[in-house]
Amino acid sequence: MPDEELERAKEVCVSVDAVYYRQTNGDIAATSARDELFGLGYDDRWHYAERIEALTADDVLDIANKYLVNPVVVIAGPDMEGDAIDE
């Protein structure tokens, strides 16, 4: 993964977190409550940006190799008789 692509992805993740999860006091309270419920701690969200910024290309590759090992392709569309794909 090129460094520029990784940095751009990190910026998007951190920006979305800041905008989506911290809009209102209610958003912050709901996120804190959910994080506490899941055992992460009520202040977990405040450390999200640090964890994202610390990621390296090797970390991303390791995660991809661990979880993206059995790809599945799904084709969705209108039911067209005779166009089924059999395997």
Helices and strands as residue ranges (DSSP letters): H 3-20, H 25-37, G 44-47, H 48-54, H 57-67
